[in-house]
Amino acid sequence: MRRTVLIAAALVMAGAGTAWAAGQQLGQPLAPRSPEKVYASTCGYCHGTNVGPIILGRHLPAVTVVGMVREGRNAMPAFRPTEISNGELEALSRWVEASAANPQEKGQ
Amino acid sequence: MSTLPIDRRGLLGAGVVVAAALGLAACERKAPVSLAPGVSKADFAGFIAAAKSIVGAEWVAGDAQSVKPWTKKYIPDPGNVHAPVGAVAPASVEEVQELVRIANTYKQPLWPVSTGKNMGYGMTSTAAPGQIVLDLKRMNRILSVDPELCTALVEPGVTYQQLKDYLVENNLPLWIDVPTVGPIASPVGNTLDRGVGYTPYGEHFMVQCGMEVVMPNGDLLKTGMGSTKNPSAWQAFKWGYGPYLDGIFTQSNFGVVTKMGMWLLPAPPVYKPFVVRHKKMEDVSRIVDAMRPLRIANIIPNVVLMMGAGYQLGMFARRAEVWDKPEPVPDEAFEAAAAKVGLGMWNTYFALYGTETMVAESEKIVRAAFEAIGGEVLTEADMVGNPYFHHHATLMQGGLSLEEIGIVRWKGAGGGLAWFAPVAPAKGSETVGQVALAKEILGRHGFDYTVAFAIGSRELHHIIALLYDKSDPADEKRAAECYHDLVTGFGDKGWASYRTGVQAMDLVAQQYGEVNRAVNAAIKQALDPNHIIAPGKSGIA
């Protein structure tokens, strides 16, 4: 049983390419977050809620996403490497580029 | 699969390419920044080199290109004087102590930020030129959560999102209290700036308990019960013994707070949000007089907002959808646009918390009070699908949202926001003069009356969102002049701000008089003789 769980976990990690932590433990720094988690806890609060434009499903080039996140285009705030690490941003930018539109999102 | 250039220079280079491609004039409209007074190029270089040896080169930005992510701001700063010259990001309190020591060596001032997302107050921009941002965001450990005492101890880089996630993932029935930018802001940063939220724990400094502070000489101070032999009551008892010190580390530059205790609200069995609609601008006076006794007696237990139609509409609408002329939006246009989306000219949001019986009894009292002054008292059942109500119902239970940030696009895509928040006693009569004065000053400079009033307990905050288009240099200049006139115009009447952005810290300090300034200066000189912690913060050099 334990062996099965370990194998399953290893497969999940291999599939994602990176091991994302499940949740923060007391006394430990925040572990690297998956693109889905970064999007849900930062980007998605504006993009998809009528505050900022929709960005999912538009095939925005990853390099464009990176530039906008770090400098904050126009009304968008900038996000520093201390907030979204370079590794998280690399994964996030590729994920946004490859994303499908989310019909639940509202934008203008 | 192609490889993206993900080192910092690569990222920023990409950003510049993007900016150029999109014609972002504002990105290029930057005046050169200068070093702090008395700091030579050699001093600056010496600090940067020493900082790299402490935190690692990857966590130090020491040139105009690499510091760009720390320079974004919504506040008006036509001369770009509120820009940092570098940034350093420690991962531990020991690294903070070392950085403070080398700052003394090189006389290099540091500007501490927790998460740096106090939008409309400056984010990570600095009160005076030549400072290096001490970015504490990497210090993001949740150190303890006590489900019995309902307390937490957190580092500065912990966001409200992180804390909420922890409580949810561990199935702890405790609520946090968030400001309007909760997901990306921090309890430490917001509390140290004496920010507020909208649950019964909305006055954040009131529910803060215990701090760890790196003093300007590198010493480590623990306030309250934190320095006893058994600090088990550190998050339980605020006052400790002797002078209460925590206050001097809020809105100040006397130390770097590296840990903070806070109280969490036990989730109530019943939560019931309300909005009261009033149709006319002049109704706000009666609303305040009706609300005051309910707040003082704690029948309404949370920090309440009276959202004006302009501020409320700005969350999801653009100005051009409401008014097509350059002159300030008249009350009638706001009133009509608000009515179309189920809002009044004033929308008073509060909530009841407790058992079903308690909430039902309080609701009778509250309904009677507001119906007596012509208010429509509405609940979730009446406001189904209304995004404005949903937003405030989220906030009043410590939920996370960034919807209010939509207001920065009110006048244009460039984004521009400066909060001005003068304080008055919670008496309706105070609103009459405040509304007239705010409209006169805003109108004189061509800006709209986009505001809310908030009542914490006995005080009234007039929360004025000065909304402008930062991509228009002329509008930014007008906004800077308008903000100056707001501070001085209100200050002349004794209505001084409870908080301000980095662009006006000295001006607001002037409103509180010379003796206050002299006392603060004396404390600063005693604790930080080299003035290396955030000179200019709250007008303290």
Boltz contact constraints between the chains, C-beta under 6 A:
constraints:
  - contact:
      token1: [A, 23]
      token2: [B, 169]
      max_distance: 6.0
  - contact:
      token1: [A, 24]
      token2: [B, 166]
      max_distance: 6.0
  - contact:
      token1: [A, 26]
      token2: [B, 142]
      max_distance: 6.0
  - contact:
      token1: [A, 27]
      token2: [B, 141]
      max_distance: 6.0
  - contact:
      token1: [A, 27]
      token2: [B, 143]
      max_distance: 6.0
  - contact:
      token1: [A, 29]
      token2: [B, 140]
      max_distance: 6.0
  - contact:
      token1: [A, 29]
      token2: [B, 141]
      max_distance: 6.0
  - contact:
      token1: [A, 30]
      token2: [B, 140]
      max_distance: 6.0
  - contact:
      token1: [A, 41]
      token2: [B, 161]
      max_distance: 6.0
  - contact:
      token1: [A, 45]
      token2: [B, 183]
      max_distance: 6.0
  - contact:
      token1: [A, 45]
      token2: [B, 402]
      max_distance: 6.0
  - contact:
      token1: [A, 46]
      token2: [B, 402]
      max_distance: 6.0
  - contact:
      token1: [A, 49]
      token2: [B, 403]
      max_distance: 6.0
  - contact:
      token1: [A, 50]
      token2: [B, 316]
      max_distance: 6.0
  - contact:
      token1: [A, 51]
      token2: [B, 403]
      max_distance: 6.0
  - contact:
      token1: [A, 51]
      token2: [B, 405]
      max_distance: 6.0
  - contact:
      token1: [A, 51]
      token2: [B, 406]
      max_distance: 6.0
  - contact:
      token1: [A, 62]
      token2: [B, 4]
      max_distance: 6.0
  - contact:
      token1: [A, 63]
      token2: [B, 14]
      max_distance: 6.0
  - contact:
      token1: [A, 64]
      token2: [B, 18]
      max_distance: 6.0
  - contact:
      token1: [A, 66]
      token2: [B, 11]
      max_distance: 6.0
  - contact:
      token1: [A, 66]
      token2: [B, 14]
      max_distance: 6.0
  - contact:
      token1: [A, 67]
      token2: [B, 14]
      max_distance: 6.0
  - contact:
      token1: [A, 67]
      token2: [B, 15]
      max_distance: 6.0
  - contact:
      token1: [A, 67]
      token2: [B, 18]
      max_distance: 6.0
  - contact:
      token1: [A, 70]
      token2: [B, 11]
      max_distance: 6.0
  - contact:
      token1: [A, 70]
      token2: [B, 15]
      max_distance: 6.0
  - contact:
      token1: [A, 70]
      token2: [B, 69]
      max_distance: 6.0
  - contact:
      token1: [A, 71]
      token2: [B, 15]
      max_distance: 6.0
  - contact:
      token1: [A, 71]
      token2: [B, 68]
      max_distance: 6.0
  - contact:
      token1: [A, 72]
      token2: [B, 72]
      max_distance: 6.0
  - contact:
      token1: [A, 74]
      token2: [B, 413]
      max_distance: 6.0
  - contact:
      token1: [A, 74]
      token2: [B, 414]
      max_distance: 6.0
  - contact:
      token1: [A, 74]
      token2: [B, 415]
      max_distance: 6.0
  - contact:
      token1: [A, 75]
      token2: [B, 408]
      max_distance: 6.0
  - contact:
      token1: [A, 75]
      token2: [B, 409]
      max_distance: 6.0
  - contact:
      token1: [A, 75]
      token2: [B, 415]
      max_distance: 6.0
  - contact:
      token1: [A, 78]
      token2: [B, 69]
      max_distance: 6.0
  - contact:
      token1: [A, 78]
      token2: [B, 72]
      max_distance: 6.0
  - contact:
      token1: [A, 80]
      token2: [B, 69]
      max_distance: 6.0
  - contact:
      token1: [A, 82]
      token2: [B, 89]
      max_distance: 6.0
  - contact:
      token1: [A, 82]
      token2: [B, 135]
      max_distance: 6.0
  - contact:
      token1: [A, 82]
      token2: [B, 137]
      max_distance: 6.0
  - contact:
      token1: [A, 82]
      token2: [B, 138]
      max_distance: 6.0
  - contact:
      token1: [A, 83]
      token2: [B, 137]
      max_distance: 6.0
  - contact:
      token1: [A, 86]
      token2: [B, 6]
      max_distance: 6.0
  - contact:
      token1: [A, 90]
      token2: [B, 4]
      max_distance: 6.0
  - contact:
      token1: [A, 90]
      token2: [B, 6]
      max_distance: 6.0
